[in-house]
Amino acid sequence: MPDYRTCVRGDKGAVLRSFSFSAMDDEQAIEKSGTVDGPLVEVWQGERLVKRLEQSVMIQRFPRKRF
């Protein structure tokens, strides 16, 4: 089983956290990394970047009610 690494990067690109794990293939590694919270998550296998996952932030604005 290949070894993978998930890196969580901050807004300025610095690595905030890094996790190592095993997965059967790239697809499973991406799926496992999708549960990690962070603005930018990268999946690596050795020196090869597998996928970059950017968190999409949705801001919903609600109209103010007047009473």
C-alpha positions as CSV (number, residue, x, y, z in Angstrom):
1,M,0.0,0.0,0.0
2,P,1.6,3.3,-1.0
3,D,2.3,6.0,1.6
4,Y,0.7,9.4,1.2
5,R,0.9,12.7,3.0
6,T,-1.7,15.4,3.5
7,C,-0.4,19.0,4.0
8,V,-2.7,21.7,5.3
9,R,-1.5,25.1,4.1
10,G,-2.5,28.5,5.5
11,D,-3.6,31.6,3.6
12,K,0.1,32.6,2.9
13,G,1.1,29.1,1.8
14,A,2.9,28.0,5.0
15,V,2.4,24.3,6.0
16,L,0.2,24.4,9.2
17,R,-0.1,20.6,9.7
18,S,1.0,17.5,7.9
19,F,-0.4,13.9,8.2
20,S,1.0,10.6,6.8
21,F,-1.2,7.7,5.9
22,S,-1.5,4.7,3.6
23,A,-4.0,4.3,0.8
24,M,-4.6,1.8,-2.0
25,D,-4.5,4.4,-4.7
26,D,-4.7,8.1,-5.5
27,E,-8.5,8.1,-5.4
28,Q,-8.7,6.7,-1.9
29,A,-5.9,9.1,-0.7
30,I,-8.0,12.1,-2.1
31,E,-11.1,10.7,-0.4
32,K,-9.3,10.4,2.9
33,S,-7.8,13.9,2.6
34,G,-11.2,15.4,1.9
35,T,-12.1,15.0,5.6
36,V,-9.2,17.3,6.7
37,D,-10.2,20.8,7.5
38,G,-8.2,23.7,6.2
39,P,-8.2,26.5,3.6
40,L,-5.9,24.6,1.3
41,V,-5.2,20.8,1.5
42,E,-2.6,19.1,-0.6
43,V,-2.3,15.3,-1.2
44,W,1.3,14.1,-1.8
45,Q,2.8,10.7,-2.7
46,G,6.5,11.2,-2.1
47,E,7.6,14.2,-4.1
48,R,4.6,13.9,-6.5
49,L,1.6,16.3,-5.9
50,V,-1.5,14.2,-6.4
51,K,-4.2,16.8,-5.8
52,R,-4.8,20.3,-4.4
53,L,-8.1,20.6,-2.6
54,E,-9.3,24.2,-1.9
55,Q,-12.0,24.7,0.6
56,S,-14.9,26.6,-0.9
57,V,-16.4,29.0,1.6
58,M,-20.0,30.1,1.0
59,I,-21.2,33.2,2.7
60,Q,-24.9,33.5,2.7
61,R,-26.4,36.9,3.5
62,F,-29.8,37.2,4.9
63,P,-31.8,40.4,4.7
64,R,-32.5,42.2,7.9
65,K,-36.0,42.1,9.1
66,R,-37.5,45.4,10.3
67,F,-40.0,45.2,13.1
